[in-house]
Amino acid sequence: MANDVKLLLVEDNPMVLKMLQQALSPLAAITTAGDAADGLLKAVDDPPELVVCDYRMPGMDGRQFIEKLKSRPATANFSSVLMASKADISERLSQSDAADDLLEKPFFLKDATRRIKRMVDRIALEKMAKTAPSDGVVRGNLAQMNVIDLMQSLEMGRKSCQLTLTNQGETCEVFFSEGQVKHATYGSLVGDEAVFKVLRWTGGVFELNFEGKTDKETTQLNTQGLLMEGLRLLDESQRDGSGESAEGAAAAEAPTASGGRRKREEEEDVLLDN
């Protein structure tokens, strides 16, 4: 579902460019550029929906590049991620609204991929919503975007909707208001426990009804809190040997997973810098 999102990757370091391209290719339709001038030409030729750009580049820096694209109506509609050093972020970019997200260098490749994937998923959901059928319900497969990715995308987009998840005859309903989970039901479970139960799902289908509303408020944690606590519980169940191993392992690989799994991934990961 997400790989129809058009992503323009601009980076003047060939090694970093190549590794990011390889990591992001399964997630989006990638176009690469080795500098801002090349990026401008490619953006005009095929306007991107997401721009991932280095800040320090010869000639035109990343902020100027994004501002240039935003100033042209034909290329103005995109989300953006700027890759920059900690010093540049604090001294030059902290007050800038040029980019939607700032990715601090150096970074681990897998961490960067996860951050960018969340934006790709959000854009993909917005595209689906714009092309929804006459009933206004967006439908998809959890094999394409799992529960954690869905919830993070809805939070980032500050969406208000009813999310219905169905897997092997089981159904969970989760209601969002401005990106925050307010009410959830799964069988006899209500609130936080209902959300925790379905975070491990990697199969099944989902429906998003942007007209779906409720007055009930049964959750205690916000969306990020639910995800973090749910993943912590999954990690514990795996360590205790009481979790559902296949589904739990898949969920533990999600963007915000912590603990031993995350540590092992970083040990095998690649650290990218200028």
C-alpha positions in Angstrom: 0.0 0.0 0.0 2.7 2.5 1.0 5.1 1.8 -2.0 3.1 4.1 -4.3 4.2 7.1 -2.3 6.7 9.2 -4.3 9.9 9.9 -2.3 12.7 12.2 -3.4 16.0 11.4 -1.6 18.6 14.2 -1.8 22.1 13.5 -0.3 25.5 14.5 -1.6 27.4 11.6 0.2 27.2 8.7 -2.4 27.5 6.0 0.3 24.8 7.4 2.5 22.6 8.0 -0.5 23.0 4.4 -1.7 22.3 2.9 1.7 19.2 5.0 2.3 17.9 4.2 -1.2 18.3 0.5 -0.5 16.6 0.7 2.9 13.7 2.8 1.7 13.0 1.2 -1.7 10.6 -1.4 -0.3 8.6 1.4 1.3 8.1 4.0 -1.5 8.9 4.8 -5.1 12.3 6.3 -4.7 14.0 9.0 -6.9 17.5 10.0 -5.9 19.6 13.2 -6.4 23.2 13.9 -5.5 22.7 17.6 -4.8 20.0 20.3 -4.6 20.3 21.3 -8.2 19.7 17.8 -9.4 16.9 17.4 -6.9 15.1 20.5 -8.2 15.2 19.2 -11.8 13.8 15.8 -10.7 11.1 17.4 -8.5 9.9 19.6 -11.4 9.8 16.6 -13.7 7.9 14.4 -11.1 6.7 16.2 -8.0 7.4 14.2 -4.9 5.0 13.5 -2.0 7.9 13.2 0.5 11.3 14.8 0.4 14.2 13.4 2.5 17.1 15.8 2.2 20.5 16.4 3.8 20.9 19.8 5.3 24.6 20.6 4.5 25.1 20.3 0.8 27.3 22.4 -1.6 25.6 25.3 -3.4 22.1 25.2 -1.9 21.5 23.7 1.6 18.6 21.4 2.5 16.4 24.1 4.0 16.8 26.4 1.0 16.0 23.4 -1.3 12.8 22.7 0.6 11.8 26.4 0.6 12.5 26.6 -3.1 10.2 23.7 -3.8 7.5 25.1 -1.5 7.6 28.4 -3.4 6.5 26.8 -6.6 2.8 25.8 -6.8 3.6 22.7 -9.0 6.0 21.3 -6.4 4.6 22.7 -3.1 2.5 19.8 -1.8 4.9 17.5 0.0 6.1 16.4 3.4 9.8 16.7 4.3 12.5 15.3 6.5 15.8 17.2 7.0 18.9 15.2 8.0 21.3 17.4 10.0 23.8 17.4 12.8 22.8 18.1 16.4 24.6 21.4 16.3 22.8 22.5 13.1 19.4 21.4 14.5 19.9 23.4 17.7 21.6 26.5 16.2 20.1 26.8 12.8 17.0 24.7 12.4 15.2 24.6 15.8 13.1 27.6 14.9 12.7 26.6 11.2 9.4 25.4 9.9 10.9 24.3 6.6 10.8 20.6 7.4 8.1 18.4 9.0 10.7 16.3 10.8 14.4 16.6 11.7 16.6 13.5 11.7 19.8 14.0 13.7 23.1 12.8 12.3 24.8 10.5 12.9 21.9 7.9 12.9 21.5 4.2 12.7 20.1 3.2 9.3 17.2 1.2 10.8 16.2 4.0 13.1 16.1 6.4 10.2 14.1 3.9 8.1 11.5 3.6 10.8 11.2 7.3 11.2 10.7 7.8 7.5 8.4 4.9 7.2 6.0 6.5 9.7 5.7 9.5 7.3 5.3 7.3 4.3 2.5 5.4 6.0 0.8 8.7 7.0 0.9 9.9 3.4 -0.4 6.6 2.1 -3.3 6.7 4.5 -4.1 10.3 3.4 -4.1 9.2 -0.2 -6.4 6.3 0.6 -8.8 8.6 2.4 -9.0 11.0 -0.6 -9.9 8.1 -2.9 -12.2 6.3 -0.5 -15.4 4.7 -1.9 -18.7 6.3 -1.7 -19.4 5.0 1.8 -16.3 6.9 3.0 -14.7 3.9 4.5 -11.0 3.2 3.8 -10.2 -0.5 3.7 -6.8 -2.3 3.8 -4.8 -5.3 4.8 -2.8 -5.6 8.0 -0.1 -7.5 6.0 0.6 -4.2 4.2 0.3 -1.9 7.3 0.2 -3.5 10.7 -1.7 -2.2 13.8 1.3 -0.3 15.2 2.0 1.5 11.9 -1.7 2.3 11.5 -2.0 3.8 15.0 1.2 5.8 14.6 0.1 7.2 11.2 -3.3 8.2 12.7 -1.6 9.9 15.6 0.9 11.8 13.3 -2.0 12.9 11.0 -4.1 13.9 14.1 -7.0 11.9 12.6 -10.4 11.5 14.2 -12.0 8.2 13.1 -13.2 4.7 14.0 -10.6 2.0 13.3 -12.1 -1.5 13.0 -9.6 -4.4 13.0 -10.7 -8.0 12.1 -8.5 -11.1 12.3 -9.6 -14.7 12.2 -13.2 -13.9 13.3 -12.1 -11.5 16.1 -12.9 -7.8 15.9 -11.5 -4.8 17.7 -12.9 -1.2 17.4 -10.7 1.8 18.3 -11.9 5.4 18.3 -9.5 8.2 17.7 -9.9 12.0 18.4 -7.2 14.3 17.0 -4.8 11.3 16.8 -5.4 10.1 20.3 -7.1 6.9 21.2 -10.2 7.6 23.4 -12.2 4.3 23.4 -11.5 0.7 22.4 -13.4 -2.6 22.6 -12.3 -6.2 21.9 -14.8 -8.8 23.0 -15.2 -8.3 26.8 -12.1 -6.1 27.0 -12.5 -2.3 27.1 -10.0 0.6 27.0 -6.2 0.0 27.2 -6.5 -3.8 27.6 -8.4 -4.0 24.3 -5.6 -2.1 22.5 -2.8 -4.2 24.0 -4.6 -7.4 22.8 -4.4 -6.5 19.1 -1.0 -4.8 18.8 0.6 -8.2 17.9 -1.7 -8.6 14.9 0.1 -8.8 11.6 -2.7 -10.5 9.7 -6.3 -9.6 9.0 -7.9 -6.5 7.6 -8.7 -2.9 8.8 -11.4 -0.3 8.0 -11.1 3.4 8.7 -14.4 5.3 9.0 -13.6 9.0 9.3 -17.3 9.7 10.2 -17.1 7.2 13.1 -17.4 8.9 16.5 -18.1 8.1 20.1 -18.7 9.9 23.4 -17.0 7.2 25.4 -13.6 7.6 26.9 -12.2 4.4 28.3 -8.5 4.6 27.6 -6.1 5.9 30.3 -2.9 6.3 28.1 -2.4 8.4 25.1 -1.6 6.8 21.7 2.2 6.7 22.2 1.8 5.5 25.8 -0.5 2.6 24.6 2.0 1.6 22.0 5.0 1.7 24.3 3.3 -0.1 27.2 1.8 -2.7 24.8 5.2 -3.4 23.3 6.7 -3.7 26.8 4.1 -6.3 27.7 4.8 -8.2 24.5 8.5 -8.2 25.3 7.8 -9.6 28.8 5.5 -12.3 27.4 8.2 -13.4 25.0 10.8 -13.5 27.7 8.5 -15.5 29.9 7.7 -17.9 27.0 4.0 -17.2 27.4 3.5 -15.0 24.4 2.3 -16.0 21.0 5.7 -16.3 19.5 5.2 -15.7 15.8 2.9 -12.7 16.2 4.8 -11.3 19.2 8.1 -11.5 17.4 6.6 -9.6 14.5 5.2 -6.9 16.7 8.5 -6.6 18.7 10.2 -5.5 15.5 7.9 -2.5 15.3 9.4 1.1 15.3 9.2 1.8 19.0 10.1 -1.7 20.4 12.6 -1.7 23.2 14.6 -4.2 25.1 16.9 -7.0 23.9 15.5 -7.1 20.4 16.3 -3.5 19.8 19.7 -3.8 21.3 20.6 -6.7 19.0 19.3 -4.8 15.9 21.5 -1.8 16.7 24.6 -4.1 17.1 24.0 -5.3 13.6 23.0 -1.9 12.3 24.9 0.7 10.3 25.8 4.1 11.7 25.5 6.8 9.0 27.1 10.3 9.2 28.4 12.9 6.7 
